[in-house]
Amino acid sequence: MNPMRTVLALGVLCASLCAQVVEIPALTTLSTRVDADRINNGAAGATTLNAIRAAGLPYVAQIEAFVLAPNIAAQGFYNWNIGGGNGIGLSPSGQLSTIPPASFFNAFDLTIDLELETTEMGFSVGDWSGSMVVEFRHKDDDSLVASHTTSLFTSIATKFLRSPASFDRIVIKADTDTANWVLTDLYVPAYEPWVSFGQGCNGLSGVPSLFSASGPTLGDPFVLELSSMDPAGGFYIMTMGASTTLDPQLGALPIDLAVLGAPGCQILGSVEVTMFGFHVDGTAQFNLTVPTNQGLLGQIVVNQAFCSDAGNPLGLIATNAGIGTVNL
C-alpha cells in the first residue's frame, strides 16, 4: 500500500470524524434568546411561530420553521427542572404551546430551521435530567453537519454548543425514546440591527455616507444619518426596499449607473419606496417611524441615498447602502 495514499485517506477520514461539536461556556457569535416565559407575554397555552420569533431578546429570533413532531414516548407531566418556568411543547391536544409547570404535555422531537447559517446555539430544557441529542444539518438537503449528545441536564443551566461547520437546521431530541421534555430557553443567531454594505461614489465634496446607530424598531423612529454631501446644500432621495440581490422592476443588483452618467455609482438595494429630503450644509437626518405591526418583525429593510451633485452628468451620486432588521 502506498504510505502517502494511506496518510491522505486517514486525513480525509479524520476531517469528517475528528472535528466534533463542543460545549462552550457562552456564545461568541451575535445571538438572541427566546425565553418561553416571554412568549405571549407569559401566558400559557397555544402559540405560533411568530410569537416565538417575537419573544427573542434583544433581537427578533431569526427562525424560519419550528416543528414539534410527536414521538413514541408517553405523555409527560412537567414537574422536574421547573425553575426555567414555562416551556415550549405539545399540548395534550397536539398544539404548539407554552407549557406551565405542573401541566401535562405530549412528547415530541423538535426541528428548528434558521434564516441564516451559524456555528453556535444554546438551549435548556425542563422535565428531563438526562442527555439530549442535537443534530446540526443543512436545511436545503437535510444533510448532517455534526451531531452531539450533551452532558446531563441536572439543572436548568443552558448548554451552549459549537459546531465544527455552519448549519441552518437544528434537530433536538432526548437520548432515549421513553423521555419527554419541554424547551425553556433557546439561543439562536441574530442579525445586526443595521449593517452598512457597499461603497458610495465620488462627488465634488467626496463620498457621501449613510449611517444608522440603532436600526428599525417597532413603534420607534428609524433614524438614518447622511453626511459628506455638497456643503452648499441640495436634495437627496432616500430609497427603501427588501432585497440586496433583486429589484422587482430593475432586475438583478447591483446596478451600474455609469450608463446614466454617474461612473462609479451603483444601486445597491431594491428601490420599492422613494422619499425626498433637503439639506443646507451637507448633512441631514432622515426619520421614519416604524408602524407597531407585529407582522413587520424580522423584516429586512434596505436603504440607500442618492444626493444631488454637479460632479457628473446625472447630477446625482450614491451613498453606501445599509441593511436593517425590524426588531422590538
Secondary structure, DSSP 8 states (H G I E B T S, - for coil): --HHHHHHHHHHHHHHHT---EEESS--S-EEEEEGGGGGGG--EE--HHHHHHTEESS---EEEEEEEE-SS--EE--SSGGG-SEEEE-TTS-EEEE-SS-EEB-EEEEEEEEEEEEEEEEEEES--S-EEEEEEETTTTEEEEEEE-----SS--EEEEEEEEEEEEEEEESSTT---EEEEEEEE---SEEEES----BTTB--EEE-SS--BTTSEEEEEEESS-TT-EEEEEEEES-SSEETTTEES-EE-GGGT-TT-EE-S--SEEEEEEESSS-EEEEEE----GGGTT-EEEEEEEEE-TTSTTSEEEEEEEEEE-B-
